[in-house]
Structure formats: structure tokens, C-alpha cells
Amino acid sequence: MRVLVIGSGAREHALLLALRDDPQVTGLAVAPGNAGTARLAEQHEVDITSGDGVVALAQEVRADMVVIGPEVPLVLGVADAVRAAGIACFGPGKDAARIEGSKAFAKEVMAAAGVRTANTEIVDSPALLDAALDRFGPPSGDPAWVVKDDRLAAGKGVVVTADREVARAHAAGLLEAGHPVLLESFLDGPEVSLFCVVDGHTVVPLLPAQDFKRVGDGDTGPNTGGMGAYAPVPWLPDDVYRGIVHDIVEPVAAEMVRRGSSFSGLLYVGLAITERGPAVVEFNCRFGDPETQAVLALLESPLGQLLYAASTGALADFGELRWRGGAAVTVVLAAESYPGRPRVGDVVVGSEADGVLHAGTTRRDDGEIVSSGGRVLSVVGTGVDLTAARARAYDILGSVRLPGSHFRSDIALLAAEGKVRV
Ligand code: GLY
């Protein structure tokens, strides 16, 4: 089987590594890729938002399956174009990708499926904003205002703040840009990401993971696309994990089928484990980054065959997934100023070591690898437990050099110390 992977992040680098290990995968191509993925797959240029462009490339490389990594092409319907050309595609069509593309749509689906989530109010006019803000936030007993962009925002559309003026400014800015805003009640509790491979009704959950969205140690500073992650999640009881699959993901998948927008691909549920049980923070329509880097490091089952089974509606026959024991930790190395406008163009030293997954990197004409984005690379360490996996990840990171770069030093620390409590 020849596989074309669309995307250019560390998530796609991790997908390619796992696909390469599948004995049934005979050829790999990636577009647009990065300096790291070029070592694993034929690298091509493509406009990832163009269905015609991706189909033409898939035909050129004789792909048997296209795996679409990022959300933007999925929300734009690129998977529909690939399937219409008769090529298997891992990733939902445009209708189903709305579960990530519109937070208001996701709330509708959750309500219909009877799934617990935050109380929400959708504001689509500046005139309604102040009264809505008064109904949320600290005065109503919550510890913070939660203001979300209805549309895709690369992980940066959410502001959680106890400062009404900050909440108001974020909401007003979104409304000015023509984006509806969601005000939500704050869900208090540790967060978990659960990735499920889905082909309509059949749901195959992967190991749970936790990611770290704030830029600074101790969950301080602004939100980012993700600064690190670990898997599995030792503090998540098995019955809660099974309940998430049974009471949340399966009913949502069934509701999508009922609406005629059956979900085929990776359904990612982000949850807060509150005192009253799990509650959904968000759904995404693709593998999450950086959790994928940790989860796939532990997957023993052949990834190409798993994704192909989902793409062709054969997931029910795939059988139990197999996992390596132990734990995996991934830590993101970000460029100076990220999550603001990142500094780019600096030489990255040590990035060709095992365990380094590239994201914002490119190879210059003189052969040097240079930074070209905010999240430059991830390192992944595995070990018998989280402590060992953390030590390995930070050890690898210690051998990478990038001027002005920064990373969090506390990824998986509380979990490794047994200090996360449900
Ligand atoms: N880890 C957050 C995301 O992928 O959206």
C-alpha cells in the first residue's frame, strides 16, 4: 500500500514513522512536509486546501490511501474530493469535519447525543456581548470567563480569564472579524485528550493522553497549539476511560450517522474530568498535536492497516489494538516569541537525532536545517514509566540547539509524581 500524508507538522512526522513500520506500507509520500519528513518519504509541494491539487498529487504518486493531518483541508472538504476520485482517504468529509469547524455545531450534536459539556451561549452581535458576559464568569460563581472563537483558530481561539476586560476584548475582536463567539461555563478538572479511530458507527479508542496548552511552566501565559503531552494517563481510572468511549464518543458517532454526516477518520475528544465526571471541552476532526507524537510512540499495531480499515469501513473487523508497555512524553521546542510572531530562519543544531520530530523546519540550499515556524520540533522519549520517559525526552532536547528557543520544563511532571487527582 502506498500512502500520501498531507501536512507539515510533528504530527505528520510521527504518522510517517509509524506508517513506515507497517509491513504492508510499501511507499510513503508527504506534502508539503518539512526537513525531517524528507528523510522518510518522497516530498512534494501541494496547496493542502485544494481538493483538485491533493487528488492530482495522490494520482501522481499512485497513492492507495491519503491521510490528511490538519483540520483546515478537512473542513474545506479535501477528503470528499479524494474519495470522489476513488482513492481511500483517512479523514472526515466536509459535513462531518464541522464538529471541529464550528463549535456551535459541535454543541448541537452533543445536545442531541445527550453528552455533558459546558453551558454555552453563542453571541453573534456586539450589542449582545455585555449582557452575555454578565451571565458568565466569576460573578456567577465560576472561577473564570471562557471565551471561544466559533471557527478554527489553531488552538489560539480560547481565552480563559478572571478579568472581564480581557474576556470582553477577546470576544469583541472576534465579533469584529465576523466570527460568532461562544461564552462557556468553566469546566474545572484535569484535562484528557482521547483519540478514537472511527468509521461511522465503529469506534476504536487509542490510549488517552494529556496535553499542555499554556506556553509557560505551571500552566501560565497564553494558549498555544500545544507545548507537550504524555500518554497513557495513569490517573484516569479505567472505568472513566471506558465511560468516555461508551457514553460520549459512541453516541456522538451515532448522532453524526443519524444526521447523514457520518464521521470517518480520527475523532478527538478533549475532556475535563470534573467532580461530576467527564465533560467535553471540544471535539476535533483529526489527530491532535502534540499528543499524537506520544500516543503513536506506543502503538504496536500496524498504523497503515488501521487507518485503511477506517477509510474503507472495515474497522469492526480490525481486532484489538496492541500497545507497547510503558509511557511516552513529548516536549515541544518553540521559536523565540511564540505564540506571538515567531522568530524564524535560525539554524537548528542536533535535530537529526532519534526521537526528534520536525515541525517548523526547512532545509536551506546550503544544507543547514533552519527554523520556519513557531513550534519548531518535538522530542519524544519513551520509558518504563512517565519518569523514565520524561528523563529521556529532556535528554534528547538537551542535545538540540536553537537560538532564542523555549520549552516547558514541567511536561508530565505532576502525573509522574502522582499529583494529578480526579
Ligand atoms: N493538542 C491540541 C490540538 O491538537 O488541537
Boltz pocket constraint, residues with backbone or C-beta under 6 A from the ligand:
constraints:
  - pocket:
      binder: B
      contacts: [[A, 155], [A, 211], [A, 225], [A, 226], [A, 284], [A, 287], [A, 288], [A, 289], [A, 290], [A, 291]]
      max_distance: 6.0
